């Protein structure tokens, strides 16, 4: 028996310290509900969990972004519902003004209502907003440019590759009315495209036939989804100001990928949806200058109204397709978020039943160790009996 070094007490104390540390760790896991509270608990697991948590938070935010996108489309579509109703009313008035049973005085009254409705359509276009951003004025339309001061890029499809294209020439001639008289405007008679356009792409003036562009727009399209629309409404070649116009030659058209509203619908870079909203304007509808104050003007407006109603219907259809996709995106993000949360939980959350079992074991061992340490500390006192 020794009194200088109580080895039994030292061994018991070490065991007690280990049990006490394990008990403290169990208490921490039980109180936080987490299996990993410090990097030392599981270094690799902690790194994986932090990456997973960042992905999970990103999915939650992307879900909110997609839901906001649906709200934006609802606002735009609601406004265009009213635009469609106004176009239907203008169409009714145009049909009324085109009949021979009404006088020019009657048509003047009809024209006044048409003018008011046109102004309201423009007001809706300029004031429809979401979070302070205009939706229907072309703010989120795709952007394209030409090197001609008077010809603009109106729109192009998502399958039109970004780049620069050459229109070799656009030729004009006098536009004639039904009686063969010049209207004062010009018609497109020929369009020659450069070799940098994809194979199979052709140019067609928008209108009732292939030679006249009454709406002032020319569409260049191909079977592979390529579609590019040019706006010739401001071209001096289409007005009486230039009675002997020469052709537009060697015009460069630049198509870019900027302009659309890019919704971040995923947690990672590049997971975006570009939402294009063309300007819902009288100009784009081709009815900017319709006038039903004469019977001839009303007849001319009838065809344009069909185009205008079709234009708005196409835009609404496109937005409806975006909304359906975004709703599917929200559903997909919900599933991904659920699966990611389950994976993160398996990695980070403590199994409370298992941890409680371990806690009980550590608590019993700590109590036993404390009792045994007290007994071990009493052993040297037994030496006094030998010294009596």
C-alpha positions as CSV (number, residue, x, y, z in Angstrom):
1,X,0.0,0.0,0.0
2,X,1.4,3.4,-1.0
3,X,0.6,7.0,0.2
4,X,2.7,9.2,-2.2
5,X,1.0,8.2,-5.4
6,X,-2.6,7.0,-5.3
7,X,-2.7,5.3,-8.7
8,X,-6.2,4.0,-8.1
9,X,-7.5,7.6,-7.6
10,X,-5.6,8.8,-10.7
11,X,-7.2,6.1,-12.9
12,X,-10.6,6.7,-11.5
13,X,-10.2,10.5,-12.0
14,X,-9.2,10.1,-15.6
15,X,-12.2,7.8,-16.3
16,X,-14.5,10.3,-14.5
17,X,-13.1,13.2,-16.6
18,X,-13.8,11.3,-19.8
19,X,-17.3,10.4,-18.7
20,X,-17.9,14.0,-17.7
21,X,-16.8,15.2,-21.1
22,X,-19.1,12.7,-22.8
23,X,-21.9,13.8,-20.6
24,X,-21.3,17.4,-21.5
25,X,-21.3,16.6,-25.2
26,X,-24.6,14.6,-24.8
27,X,-26.2,17.5,-22.9
28,X,-25.1,19.9,-25.7
29,X,-26.5,17.7,-28.5
30,X,-29.8,17.2,-26.5
31,X,-30.2,20.9,-25.9
32,X,-29.4,22.0,-29.5
33,X,-30.9,19.1,-31.3
34,X,-27.8,19.0,-33.5
35,X,-25.4,16.1,-34.0
36,X,-22.6,18.4,-35.2
37,X,-22.1,21.5,-33.0
38,X,-18.4,22.1,-33.5
39,X,-16.0,21.4,-36.4
40,X,-14.2,18.8,-34.2
41,X,-17.4,16.8,-34.0
42,X,-17.2,15.9,-37.7
43,X,-15.0,18.1,-39.9
44,X,-16.0,16.6,-43.2
45,X,-19.6,16.4,-42.2
46,X,-19.6,20.0,-41.2
47,X,-18.2,21.2,-44.5
48,X,-20.8,19.1,-46.4
49,X,-23.6,20.4,-44.2
50,X,-22.6,24.1,-44.7
51,X,-22.6,23.6,-48.5
52,X,-25.9,21.8,-48.3
53,X,-27.4,24.6,-46.2
54,X,-26.3,27.3,-48.6
55,X,-28.0,25.3,-51.4
56,X,-31.1,24.9,-49.3
57,X,-31.3,28.6,-48.6
58,X,-30.7,29.3,-52.3
59,X,-33.6,27.0,-53.2
60,X,-35.9,28.8,-50.8
61,X,-35.1,32.2,-52.3
62,X,-35.3,30.9,-55.9
63,X,-38.8,29.6,-55.0
64,X,-39.7,33.1,-53.9
65,X,-38.3,34.5,-57.1
66,X,-40.4,32.1,-59.2
67,X,-43.5,33.0,-57.2
68,X,-42.8,36.7,-57.8
69,X,-42.4,36.0,-61.5
70,X,-45.9,34.4,-61.5
71,X,-47.2,37.6,-59.8
72,X,-45.6,39.8,-62.5
73,X,-47.2,37.8,-65.3
74,X,-50.6,38.0,-63.5
75,X,-50.3,41.8,-63.4
76,X,-49.3,42.0,-67.1
77,X,-52.0,39.6,-68.2
78,X,-54.6,41.4,-66.2
79,X,-53.7,44.7,-67.9
80,X,-53.8,43.0,-71.3
81,X,-57.2,41.6,-70.6
82,X,-58.5,45.2,-70.6
83,X,-56.4,46.0,-73.7
84,X,-58.1,43.0,-75.5
85,X,-61.5,44.3,-74.4
86,X,-60.7,47.8,-75.8
87,X,-59.5,46.3,-79.0
88,X,-62.7,44.4,-79.4
89,X,-64.7,47.6,-78.9
90,X,-62.5,49.4,-81.5
91,X,-63.1,46.5,-83.9
92,X,-66.9,46.9,-83.4
93,X,-66.7,50.6,-84.0
94,X,-64.6,50.0,-87.1
95,X,-67.1,47.6,-88.5
96,X,-69.9,50.1,-87.8
97,X,-67.9,52.9,-89.5
98,X,-67.2,50.7,-92.6
99,X,-70.9,50.3,-93.5
100,X,-72.5,52.6,-96.0
101,X,-75.5,53.2,-93.9
102,X,-73.8,55.8,-91.7
103,X,-72.8,59.3,-92.6
104,X,-69.4,60.9,-92.2
105,X,-70.8,62.9,-89.3
106,X,-71.6,59.6,-87.6
107,X,-68.1,58.3,-88.4
108,X,-66.7,61.4,-86.8
109,X,-68.4,60.5,-83.5
110,X,-67.2,56.9,-83.8
111,X,-63.7,58.2,-84.5
112,X,-63.8,60.2,-81.3
113,X,-64.5,57.0,-79.2
114,X,-61.8,55.2,-81.2
115,X,-59.3,57.9,-80.4
116,X,-60.2,57.8,-76.7
117,X,-59.8,54.0,-76.5
118,X,-56.4,54.3,-78.3
119,X,-55.2,56.8,-75.7
120,X,-56.3,54.5,-72.9
121,X,-54.4,51.6,-74.5
122,X,-51.3,53.7,-74.5
123,X,-51.9,54.8,-70.9
124,X,-52.2,51.2,-69.8
125,X,-49.0,50.4,-71.7
126,X,-47.1,53.2,-69.9
127,X,-48.5,52.8,-66.4
128,X,-48.7,49.0,-65.8
129,X,-46.0,48.3,-63.2
130,X,-44.7,45.8,-60.7
131,X,-42.4,46.9,-58.0
132,X,-42.0,50.3,-59.8
133,X,-40.9,48.7,-63.1
134,X,-42.9,49.1,-66.2
135,X,-44.1,45.9,-67.8
136,X,-45.8,46.6,-71.1
137,X,-43.7,49.5,-72.5
138,X,-40.9,47.3,-73.9
139,X,-38.6,47.6,-70.8
140,X,-38.3,43.8,-70.7
141,X,-38.3,43.2,-74.5
142,X,-35.3,41.8,-76.3
143,X,-33.0,44.4,-77.7
144,X,-31.8,44.7,-81.3
145,X,-30.4,47.5,-83.4
146,X,-29.8,48.5,-87.0
147,X,-27.4,51.0,-88.6
148,X,-30.3,52.7,-90.3
149,X,-31.7,55.7,-88.6
150,X,-35.3,55.0,-89.6
151,X,-35.6,51.2,-89.4
152,X,-35.8,49.5,-86.0
153,X,-35.7,45.9,-84.7
154,X,-39.2,45.3,-83.3
155,X,-38.8,41.8,-81.9
156,X,-37.1,38.5,-82.4
157,X,-37.7,35.0,-81.1
158,X,-35.6,33.1,-78.5
159,X,-34.3,30.8,-81.3
160,X,-32.7,33.7,-83.1
161,X,-29.0,33.5,-82.4
162,X,-27.3,36.7,-81.1
163,X,-25.1,38.3,-83.7
164,X,-25.0,40.6,-86.7
165,X,-27.0,40.0,-89.9
166,X,-27.0,41.8,-93.2
167,X,-30.0,42.9,-95.2
168,X,-28.7,43.5,-98.6
169,X,-31.6,45.6,-99.8
170,X,-35.2,46.6,-99.1
171,X,-37.1,48.1,-102.1
172,X,-40.2,50.2,-102.1
173,X,-43.0,51.3,-104.4
174,X,-46.2,53.3,-104.2
175,X,-49.0,51.8,-102.2
176,X,-52.3,51.9,-104.1
177,X,-55.8,51.8,-102.7
178,X,-58.7,49.6,-104.0
179,X,-59.3,52.1,-106.8
180,X,-55.7,52.1,-108.0
181,X,-54.8,55.5,-106.6
182,X,-51.6,56.2,-104.6
183,X,-52.3,56.3,-100.9
184,X,-49.2,58.4,-100.2
185,X,-47.5,55.6,-98.4
186,X,-45.0,53.1,-99.8
187,X,-45.1,49.3,-100.0
188,X,-42.2,46.8,-99.8
189,X,-41.7,45.1,-103.1
190,X,-38.5,43.1,-102.5
191,X,-36.2,42.1,-99.7
192,X,-32.8,40.6,-100.2
193,X,-31.1,38.9,-97.3
194,X,-27.4,38.6,-96.8
195,X,-25.5,35.3,-96.7
196,X,-25.0,35.6,-92.9
197,X,-28.7,34.6,-92.3
198,X,-29.3,30.9,-91.7
199,X,-30.2,28.7,-94.6
200,X,-34.0,28.6,-95.3
201,X,-34.7,32.0,-93.8
202,X,-37.1,34.3,-95.8
203,X,-38.5,37.8,-95.4
204,X,-42.3,38.4,-95.5
205,X,-44.0,41.7,-95.1
206,X,-46.7,41.5,-92.5
207,X,-50.1,41.9,-94.1
208,X,-52.8,40.4,-96.3
209,X,-50.3,39.4,-99.1
210,X,-46.6,39.0,-99.7
211,X,-45.9,42.4,-101.3
212,X,-47.7,44.9,-99.1
213,X,-46.7,45.7,-95.5
214,X,-49.7,47.8,-94.3
215,X,-48.7,47.5,-90.7
216,X,-45.2,48.8,-91.4
217,X,-43.5,45.6,-90.2
218,X,-41.4,43.0,-92.0
219,X,-40.9,39.5,-90.5
220,X,-37.8,37.5,-91.4
221,X,-38.4,33.9,-90.4
222,X,-37.2,30.3,-90.9
223,X,-38.5,26.8,-90.2
224,X,-36.0,26.3,-87.3
225,X,-37.7,29.0,-85.1
226,X,-35.6,31.9,-86.4
227,X,-37.8,35.0,-86.4
228,X,-36.8,38.6,-86.6
229,X,-39.3,41.5,-87.1
230,X,-38.2,44.9,-88.5
231,X,-40.2,48.1,-87.9
232,X,-40.3,50.3,-91.1
233,X,-42.9,52.8,-89.8
234,X,-40.4,55.7,-89.5
235,X,-38.6,55.1,-92.8
236,X,-38.9,58.1,-95.1
237,X,-39.1,55.7,-98.0
238,X,-42.7,55.0,-96.9
239,X,-43.9,58.6,-96.8
240,X,-44.8,61.3,-99.4
241,X,-41.8,63.2,-98.2
242,X,-39.6,61.1,-100.5
243,X,-41.5,60.5,-103.8
244,X,-38.7,58.6,-105.5
245,X,-37.1,56.5,-102.8
246,X,-34.1,54.3,-103.5
247,X,-33.7,51.0,-101.8
248,X,-32.3,50.5,-98.3
249,X,-28.9,48.8,-98.9
250,X,-26.4,46.9,-96.8
251,X,-28.3,47.4,-93.6
252,X,-26.7,45.7,-90.5
253,X,-29.0,44.2,-87.9
254,X,-27.6,43.4,-84.5
255,X,-29.4,40.9,-82.3
256,X,-28.4,40.8,-78.6
257,X,-29.3,38.7,-75.7
258,X,-30.0,41.6,-73.3
259,X,-33.3,43.1,-72.3
260,X,-35.6,40.3,-70.9
261,X,-36.4,40.1,-67.2
262,X,-34.1,37.4,-65.9
263,X,-35.6,35.5,-63.0
264,X,-33.1,33.6,-60.8
265,X,-35.1,30.3,-60.4
266,X,-32.3,28.1,-59.1
267,X,-29.7,28.2,-56.4
268,X,-26.7,28.1,-58.8
269,X,-25.3,30.4,-61.4
270,X,-26.9,30.3,-64.8
271,X,-30.2,28.9,-63.5
272,X,-32.3,31.7,-64.9
273,X,-35.5,32.1,-66.9
274,X,-35.5,35.1,-69.3
275,X,-39.1,36.5,-69.6
276,X,-39.7,38.6,-72.7
277,X,-42.6,41.1,-72.7
278,X,-42.8,43.0,-76.0
279,X,-44.3,46.6,-75.9
280,X,-48.1,46.4,-76.1
281,X,-48.3,49.6,-78.0
282,X,-50.5,50.9,-80.8
283,X,-47.4,51.0,-83.0
284,X,-46.6,47.3,-82.5
285,X,-50.2,46.4,-83.0
286,X,-50.2,48.3,-86.3
287,X,-53.1,50.6,-85.4
288,X,-51.3,53.7,-84.5
289,X,-52.7,55.7,-87.4
290,X,-56.1,54.1,-88.1
291,X,-58.8,56.6,-88.8
292,X,-62.4,55.6,-89.2
293,X,-63.8,59.1,-90.0
294,X,-64.1,58.0,-93.6
295,X,-65.5,54.7,-95.0
296,X,-62.2,54.0,-96.8
297,X,-60.3,54.5,-93.6
298,X,-62.6,52.2,-91.8
299,X,-62.2,49.5,-94.4
300,X,-58.4,49.8,-94.2
301,X,-58.6,49.6,-90.4
302,X,-60.6,46.3,-90.4
303,X,-57.6,44.2,-91.5
304,X,-55.3,46.0,-89.0
305,X,-57.7,45.4,-86.2
306,X,-57.5,41.6,-86.8
307,X,-53.7,41.9,-86.6
308,X,-53.9,44.0,-83.4
309,X,-56.2,41.5,-81.7
310,X,-54.0,38.6,-82.9
311,X,-50.8,40.4,-81.6
312,X,-52.2,40.9,-78.1
313,X,-53.5,37.3,-78.0
314,X,-50.0,36.0,-79.0
315,X,-48.4,38.1,-76.3
316,X,-50.8,36.8,-73.7
317,X,-50.3,33.2,-74.9
318,X,-46.6,33.7,-74.5
319,X,-47.0,35.0,-71.0
320,X,-49.3,32.1,-70.2
321,X,-46.6,29.7,-71.3
322,X,-44.2,31.4,-69.0
323,X,-46.6,31.2,-66.1
324,X,-47.2,27.5,-66.7
325,X,-43.5,26.9,-66.7
326,X,-43.0,29.0,-63.5
327,X,-45.7,27.1,-61.7
328,X,-43.9,23.8,-62.7
329,X,-40.7,25.4,-61.5
330,X,-42.2,26.2,-58.1
331,X,-43.4,22.6,-57.8
332,X,-40.0,21.3,-58.8
333,X,-38.3,23.6,-56.3
334,X,-40.7,22.5,-53.5
335,X,-39.7,18.9,-54.2
336,X,-35.9,19.7,-54.3
337,X,-36.2,21.8,-51.1
338,X,-38.0,18.9,-49.4
339,X,-35.4,16.4,-50.4
340,X,-32.5,18.7,-49.5
341,X,-34.0,19.4,-46.1
342,X,-34.3,15.7,-45.4
343,X,-30.7,15.1,-46.4
344,X,-29.5,18.1,-44.3
345,X,-31.5,16.8,-41.3
346,X,-30.0,13.3,-41.6
347,X,-26.5,14.9,-41.5
348,X,-27.0,17.5,-38.8
349,X,-29.9,16.6,-36.6
350,X,-29.3,14.4,-33.5
351,X,-31.3,11.2,-33.0
352,X,-32.9,12.2,-29.7
353,X,-33.8,8.7,-28.6
354,X,-30.3,7.4,-29.3
355,X,-28.7,10.5,-27.7
356,X,-30.9,10.1,-24.6
357,X,-29.8,6.5,-24.2
358,X,-26.1,7.7,-24.4
359,X,-26.8,10.5,-22.0
360,X,-28.3,8.1,-19.5
361,X,-25.3,5.8,-19.8
362,X,-22.8,8.7,-19.4
363,X,-24.8,10.0,-16.4
364,X,-24.7,6.6,-14.6
365,X,-20.9,6.3,-15.4
366,X,-20.3,9.8,-14.1
367,X,-22.2,9.1,-10.9
368,X,-20.4,5.8,-10.5
369,X,-17.0,7.4,-11.2
370,X,-17.6,10.1,-8.6
371,X,-18.5,7.4,-6.0
372,X,-15.4,5.3,-6.9
373,X,-13.1,8.4,-6.8
374,X,-14.3,9.0,-3.3
375,X,-13.5,5.4,-2.4
376,X,-10.1,5.6,-4.0
377,X,-9.3,8.7,-2.1
378,X,-10.0,6.9,1.2
379,X,-7.6,4.1,0.5
380,X,-4.4,5.9,1.8
381,X,-6.1,6.5,5.1
382,X,-6.1,2.7,5.6
383,X,-2.3,2.9,6.0
384,X,-2.8,4.6,9.4
385,X,-4.0,1.3,10.8
386,X,-0.5,-0.2,10.1
387,X,1.2,2.7,11.8
388,X,-0.7,2.4,15.1
